[in-house]
Amino acid sequence: MKTLFLLRPAKLDWTDQTVADFDRPLNARGNRTVATLASFFVNEKIEPELVISSSAVRARETIEPILVSAGLHSEVRFDERVYEAIPERLLEVISGVETQTRSVLIAGHNPGLEGLLTYLTGQTEATSTGALAKIRFPDDTNWNSLRARAGTLE
């Protein structure tokens, strides 16, 4: 099976209203969520081969500590196209993944992340900050030809 994980960055800090959305860091709650996620990755043995993350500060502050704390050795690509991406743009980003890659994690933002989950699984699920979704596809799936309802949400 091939696996696509969708991760929404943890809660961001709105204290300083002069900071642009892209540059907003995590707040204290967000940092606690990251620690919980790192433990979850270890306990569930989640180790994606490839991580494609938004380059927004909150996405980096979510994924980088998870990888370090969980001791993961995933290849990481920060891609500015993931920030504020609509589902079609996220599919475009995923289509560039090498066919032999079996597991991919996208760290992105709403509403695009929820829209992608709905498109790929046919299920509508809320993805709050710090949410992680796991979508499974048959082994013969090519990342460059994902179709509607081709995946199963686990």
N, C-alpha and C positions, 0 to 999 in steps of 0.2 A: 504494500500500500504506500501511496504518497500522502504526505501530510502537509497541510498549510495551517499555520498558527496565525491568528490575528490578535495583536496586542494593542490596546489603547493605553497611551501613557498615563501615569498616575496624576493625581490632583495637582494643579498648578497654583502658583502664588499670585493673587490679585492685589496684594498690598500696595504696590507702587503702580498707579494708573498710567504713569508716563512710559512704562516699559511696553514695547511692542509685543503683540501676541506671540510672534515667533521666538522672542527672546525671554519669555517668562519661564522662570525656574519652577521646580516643584516646591510645594509648601511642606510643612512638617508632616501632615497626614500623608501626602504623596510619598515622602521618604519612608514612612512606616510601611506603606503599601508595597514599595519596592523590596523591602526586606522580606515581607511575607511572600511576595512573588518568587524571590530567589529561593526561599525554602521550598516552595511548591515545585519549582523546576527540579530541585534536587530530589525531593520525595517521589515525584512522578516520573523521574528519569527523562525529562524533556531536554533534548539537546539537538536543536535544529542544525542542519549542516550549514545553512545560510540564513543570515538575518539581514533584512532590508529595512532600514529605519528612516523615518522622516529625519531631516537634519535640524528640526526645531530643538531648542534647548531642553524642553521637558521630555522629548522622546529620547534624547541622548542620556539625560539624567535618569531615565527609567531603564533603558536597555543596558547601558554600560555597567552599572553596579550589579545587575542581575547576572550578567555574564561572568563578572569577576567573582562575586560571592558564591555562585553555583559552580565555579570552576569549569565553565564551558569553553570550548575551543572552536566555536562557530566562526565561519567567515562573516565579517560584518561589512555591509555597504550602506553608507549614508547617502540617501538620494533625495534631493530637494523636490523631486516630482511627487513624493509621497505627502508632503505638507499640503493640507487643504485639498487633497485629490478627490475627485469623484470616482465612483466605482470603475468606470471605463479607463481612467488614467491608471488606477491601481492594477487593473488587468494588463495594461500595457507594460507596466513595470515588471509584473510577474512573468509576462511572456518572454522576457529576456533571460530568465533563469535557464541554466543548462538542463537538458532533458534528464541526465543521469542523477541530478540532485533529487534526493528523496524527501527531504523535509526543509521547509522554508518558514520563517517567521517574518511577518510584516508588522512593524511598529508604526501605526498611523493614527489618523484622527477621524472623528465623526464630522459630518454624517457619512462620509465616504466608506469608512470601515463597516458600518452597519449595512449600508447599501450593498457592499461586496458580499457580506455574509448572506444576505437575503438572496442575492442573485445566484450565488454558488450552491446554496442549500435549499432554497425555496422556503426557508423558515425566517421569521422575523423575530429577532432577539435584541433586547437593549444591551448596548455595550457601554457601561458606565466607565468612568476613569479607573484604570488599573484592571480592566476586564481582559480575559484571555479566552479565545475561542479556538477549538480544534476541529478542522475540517479534513475528512479523509477522502481520498480518491483512489480508483483502481490503479494498479501498478503500471498499466500501459498508458496512463494519462500523460500528455505532454503539456508542460506549463504554458506553451505558446498557443494552446487551443482549448483553454478552459471554457466550458459551456454552462449555461443556466442549469441549475439543479443537478449538476454533475457530481457534487460532493455530498457527504453525509456529515452533519454536525454531531460531534460527540461531546 
